């Protein structure tokens, strides 16, 4: 065999290997659509809301290719929360058109932006015991808060130097304790947003795209960054440390297994990864190559807990640490 033929054979083998990896990564993917937000019903695991390219979609049968659009069909919602006391109450944050509210489980929507002067919404949090208290993190205007269900909002940026808020998290034990991941680190409030501060020994000068709290001990906080991997704090954000072998990917989302809090899942621009040692080391959890993971959400109501993936390809789910991903969509634009 001559050198030309040898080069051709090598190219064929490499192409076959690459295509095999890609096909495995795409297992179960609907191949169309893009999901940026997922919100779960607090009691019924069959009811799921997603923000897709064609608007806000809803399933009442756990997916199964049944995802009718229930509004906001021109806005691509990228942050959604469902009322914990009143599951018919939904808030959706959109790209550059602010917050919308539904009081009838998505059947109808109204714009609720009075007081929000920067309507590019990146994150929404809802108080676990008061559905009228909602926080909205914006991509340039800081954080806004409503105490009347969105009828009016107030800017709450005292001490929040960086107004580019990428992500937010709330302490479920103490709902007035909030974390904001910003373009330049992590800020924290302990008084419901009246005052924010970045700890002198905290995480600075790094783009924090995702924040997750350990459900068994919310003082353990994880920050997913671009491009320095995952940092962990064990004292409520006072000090941070990277993993022993950092995951050097651009991180977009994070989720912690409520049944195994040491298991941390990370959604990146190169798929989903899992750590079983509190973010010290990571291994692939499938969906490699083209599967941008915009959001990861665990449903603690199921046994074992179901992890939902939202990103390129729509909505998928796994109950076995990413060994198998099943189609929950598809969500098509």
Beta strands, then each sheet from edge to edge (+ up, - down):
strand 1: 35-40
strand 2: 48-52
strand 3: 55-59
strand 4: 68-69
strand 5: 79-82
strand 6: 90-93
strand 7: 99-102
strand 8: 110-111
strand 9: 121-126
strand 10: 134-138
strand 11: 142-146
strand 12: 154-155
strand 13: 165-170
strand 14: 178-182
strand 15: 185-189
strand 16: 207-213
strand 17: 221-226
strand 18: 230-233
strand 19: 241-242
strand 20: 251-256
strand 21: 264-268
strand 22: 271-275
strand 23: 283-284
strand 24: 293-299
strand 25: 306-311
strand 26: 314-318
strand 27: 326-327
sheet 1: 1+ 2- 3+ 4-
sheet 2: 5+ 6- 7+ 8-
sheet 3: 9+ 10- 11+ 12-
sheet 4: 13+ 14- 15+
sheet 5: 16+ 17- 18+ 19-
sheet 6: 20+ 21- 22+ 23-
sheet 7: 24+ 25- 26+ 27-
end
